[in-house]
């Protein structure tokens, strides 16, 4: 009876995911039951908000003729492209073919965003322009983008080491995003989701331990928040901790529904 019920669940999962459930360009599932997908969505929203704020600030600096127009033009272009992409994907979310086409371009644009956010952080640190008003938002965005890319690479490595019926799960995932996709089985989809959850939980424990140790160091006056480096480290650790916890909670709720 138990085996029959399990088979029924797996068949349903397979039937419900005739369209590839994997986000093209990445290896996690494109739904809110996968913590990596939630982390990516949260990172994109925070980064988009940061880019909008930086664009407005750079616009004010440009009006005062205190900076070159190039950073403003680049930031404005990336901001508009990102906002348009997010809005269009939300509006056409019912059209799976169109959504897949949009998502196929995401992996390249994510790299552009990643490097430009790091550039804004570096230029601000070197006082090329003054974005100190939103420097904490830039730091949070850079931290989350970096954490997501590291987790994404680790996720691919884990899937590459996972064998199902003699085939690498990573290769199965890659073939599922092609024009003539391979249909992932329910067991494979669950393995992808389980791997994401395990990675999320492992990092959450690690970051939580670092946070507790850091709080203990503050209480014992071993470190001082007046230091710019310590303050930046604190912001980064807390942002990762909160983002991972949020992703974990939402994915669990969606899995229970």
C-alpha positions as CSV (number, residue, x, y, z in Angstrom):
1,X,0.0,0.0,0.0
2,X,2.8,2.4,0.9
3,X,4.7,1.6,-2.3
4,X,1.5,2.2,-4.4
5,X,1.0,5.6,-2.7
6,X,4.6,6.6,-3.3
7,X,4.3,5.6,-7.0
8,X,1.2,7.7,-7.3
9,X,2.9,10.8,-5.9
10,X,5.9,10.4,-8.2
11,X,3.6,9.9,-11.3
12,X,1.7,13.0,-10.3
13,X,4.9,15.0,-9.9
14,X,6.1,13.8,-13.3
15,X,2.8,14.6,-15.0
16,X,2.6,18.1,-13.4
17,X,6.1,19.0,-14.7
18,X,5.8,18.2,-18.4
19,X,7.3,21.6,-18.9
20,X,10.8,21.7,-17.5
21,X,10.5,22.7,-13.8
22,X,14.2,23.8,-13.9
23,X,15.0,27.4,-14.3
24,X,16.9,27.7,-17.6
25,X,20.5,28.7,-17.0
26,X,20.5,27.5,-13.4
27,X,20.0,24.1,-11.8
28,X,17.3,24.7,-9.1
29,X,13.6,24.3,-9.5
30,X,11.7,27.3,-10.8
31,X,9.1,27.3,-8.0
32,X,8.7,28.5,-4.5
33,X,9.2,25.0,-3.0
34,X,12.9,25.3,-3.8
35,X,14.9,27.5,-1.3
36,X,17.5,28.5,-4.0
37,X,14.7,29.9,-6.2
38,X,13.3,31.9,-3.3
39,X,16.8,33.2,-2.5
40,X,17.3,34.2,-6.1
41,X,13.9,36.0,-6.2
42,X,14.7,37.9,-3.0
43,X,18.2,38.8,-4.2
44,X,16.8,40.1,-7.5
45,X,14.2,42.2,-5.7
46,X,16.7,43.7,-3.3
47,X,19.2,44.3,-6.1
48,X,16.6,46.0,-8.3
49,X,15.6,48.3,-5.5
50,X,19.3,49.1,-4.9
51,X,19.9,49.9,-8.5
52,X,16.9,52.2,-8.6
53,X,18.2,54.1,-5.5
54,X,21.7,54.3,-7.0
55,X,20.4,55.5,-10.3
56,X,18.5,58.3,-8.6
57,X,21.6,59.2,-6.5
58,X,23.9,59.2,-9.6
59,X,21.3,61.3,-11.4
60,X,21.6,63.9,-8.7
61,X,25.4,63.8,-8.8
62,X,25.3,64.1,-12.6
63,X,23.1,67.2,-12.4
64,X,25.7,68.8,-10.2
65,X,28.4,67.9,-12.7
66,X,30.4,66.0,-10.0
67,X,30.7,62.7,-11.9
68,X,31.1,61.3,-15.4
69,X,27.8,60.3,-17.1
70,X,29.1,56.8,-17.9
71,X,28.3,55.2,-14.5
72,X,24.8,56.8,-14.6
73,X,24.1,55.5,-18.1
74,X,25.3,52.0,-17.3
75,X,23.3,51.8,-14.0
76,X,20.2,53.3,-15.6
77,X,20.4,50.8,-18.5
78,X,20.8,47.8,-16.2
79,X,18.1,49.0,-13.9
80,X,15.6,49.5,-16.7
81,X,16.4,46.1,-18.3
82,X,16.1,44.4,-14.9
83,X,12.8,46.1,-14.0
84,X,11.3,45.4,-17.5
85,X,12.4,41.7,-17.3
86,X,10.9,41.3,-13.8
87,X,7.6,43.0,-14.8
88,X,7.2,41.1,-18.1
89,X,7.9,37.7,-16.5
90,X,5.3,38.5,-13.9
91,X,2.7,39.6,-16.5
92,X,3.2,36.6,-18.8
93,X,3.7,34.0,-16.0
94,X,0.9,31.9,-17.5
95,X,2.6,31.6,-20.8
96,X,5.2,28.9,-20.1
97,X,6.9,29.1,-23.5
98,X,7.4,32.8,-23.3
99,X,8.6,32.6,-19.7
100,X,11.1,29.9,-20.7
101,X,12.4,32.2,-23.5
102,X,12.8,35.0,-21.0
103,X,14.5,32.8,-18.5
104,X,17.0,31.5,-21.1
105,X,18.5,35.0,-21.2
106,X,18.7,35.4,-17.4
107,X,22.0,33.6,-16.8
108,X,23.9,36.1,-19.0
109,X,22.2,39.2,-17.6
110,X,22.7,37.9,-14.0
111,X,26.5,38.0,-14.7
112,X,26.3,41.6,-15.9
113,X,24.3,42.6,-12.8
114,X,26.8,40.7,-10.5
115,X,29.9,42.5,-11.9
116,X,28.2,45.9,-12.1
117,X,27.1,45.7,-8.5
118,X,30.7,44.8,-7.4
119,X,31.9,47.8,-9.6
120,X,29.5,50.2,-7.8
121,X,30.7,48.9,-4.5
122,X,34.4,49.3,-5.5
123,X,33.9,52.7,-7.0
124,X,32.0,53.9,-4.0
125,X,34.8,52.6,-1.7
126,X,37.4,54.4,-3.7
127,X,35.4,57.6,-3.5
128,X,35.0,57.8,-7.3
129,X,31.5,59.0,-6.4
130,X,29.6,59.3,-3.2
131,X,26.9,56.6,-2.8
132,X,27.4,56.4,1.0
133,X,23.7,57.1,1.4
134,X,22.9,53.7,0.0
135,X,26.2,51.9,0.6
136,X,24.6,49.4,3.0
137,X,22.1,48.5,0.3
138,X,24.9,48.0,-2.2
139,X,26.7,45.8,0.3
140,X,23.7,43.7,1.0
141,X,23.0,43.2,-2.8
142,X,26.7,42.3,-3.4
143,X,26.7,39.9,-0.5
144,X,23.5,38.1,-1.6
145,X,24.5,38.0,-5.3
146,X,27.9,36.5,-4.3
147,X,26.3,34.0,-1.9
148,X,23.7,32.9,-4.5
149,X,26.4,32.3,-7.2
150,X,28.5,30.3,-4.7
151,X,25.5,28.2,-3.7
152,X,24.6,27.8,-7.4
153,X,28.1,26.4,-8.2
154,X,28.0,24.1,-5.2
155,X,24.5,22.9,-6.2
156,X,25.8,22.0,-9.7
157,X,28.7,20.1,-8.1
158,X,26.3,18.2,-5.8
159,X,24.0,17.3,-8.7
160,X,27.0,16.2,-10.8
161,X,27.9,13.7,-8.1
162,X,24.4,12.4,-7.8
163,X,23.8,9.4,-10.0
164,X,20.3,8.1,-10.9
165,X,20.1,5.0,-13.0
166,X,23.8,5.4,-13.9
167,X,23.3,9.0,-15.3
168,X,24.5,12.2,-13.6
169,X,21.5,14.2,-12.4
170,X,23.3,17.4,-13.6
171,X,23.3,16.1,-17.2
172,X,19.6,15.2,-16.8
173,X,18.9,18.8,-15.6
174,X,20.9,20.3,-18.5
175,X,19.0,18.2,-21.1
176,X,15.7,19.2,-19.5
177,X,16.2,22.8,-20.5
178,X,16.9,22.2,-24.2
179,X,14.4,23.0,-27.0
180,X,13.4,19.3,-27.0
181,X,13.6,18.7,-23.3
182,X,14.1,15.5,-21.4
183,X,11.2,15.0,-19.0
184,X,12.5,14.8,-15.4
185,X,10.9,12.1,-13.3
186,X,9.3,12.8,-9.9
187,X,12.2,11.2,-8.1
188,X,14.7,13.5,-10.0
189,X,12.7,16.6,-9.2
190,X,12.5,15.7,-5.5
191,X,16.3,15.0,-5.5
192,X,16.9,18.5,-6.9
193,X,14.7,20.1,-4.3
194,X,16.2,18.0,-1.5
195,X,19.8,19.1,-2.6
196,X,18.8,22.7,-2.6
197,X,17.2,22.3,0.9
198,X,20.3,20.5,2.2
199,X,22.6,23.2,0.9
200,X,20.4,26.0,2.3
201,X,20.3,24.3,5.7
202,X,24.0,23.7,5.8
203,X,24.8,27.3,5.1
204,X,22.2,28.5,7.5
205,X,23.8,26.5,10.3
206,X,27.3,27.8,9.3
207,X,26.2,31.4,9.1
208,X,24.1,31.1,12.3
209,X,27.2,29.7,14.1
210,X,29.3,32.6,12.9
211,X,26.6,35.1,14.0
212,X,26.5,33.6,17.5
213,X,30.3,33.7,17.7
214,X,30.4,37.3,16.5
215,X,27.7,38.3,19.0
216,X,29.8,36.7,21.8
217,X,32.9,38.6,20.6
218,X,30.9,41.9,20.7
219,X,29.6,41.2,24.3
220,X,33.2,40.4,25.4
221,X,34.5,43.6,23.6
222,X,36.8,41.6,21.4
223,X,35.5,43.4,18.4
224,X,34.2,46.9,18.0
225,X,31.4,48.0,15.6
226,X,33.0,51.4,15.2
227,X,35.4,49.7,12.8
228,X,34.2,50.1,9.2
229,X,35.4,46.6,8.3
230,X,33.6,45.0,11.3
231,X,30.4,47.0,10.5
232,X,30.5,45.7,6.8
233,X,31.1,42.2,8.0
234,X,28.1,42.4,10.4
235,X,25.9,43.7,7.6
236,X,26.9,40.9,5.3
237,X,26.5,38.1,7.8
238,X,23.1,39.4,9.0
239,X,21.8,39.8,5.4
240,X,22.8,36.2,4.5
241,X,21.4,34.9,7.7
242,X,18.0,36.6,7.2
243,X,17.8,35.7,3.5
244,X,18.6,32.0,4.1
245,X,16.1,31.9,7.0
246,X,13.4,33.5,4.9
247,X,14.0,31.1,2.0
248,X,13.9,28.2,4.3
249,X,10.6,29.2,6.0
250,X,8.8,30.0,2.7
251,X,10.0,26.8,1.0
252,X,8.8,24.7,4.0
253,X,5.4,26.4,4.0
254,X,5.0,25.8,0.2
255,X,6.0,22.2,0.6
256,X,3.5,21.6,3.3
257,X,0.6,23.2,1.3
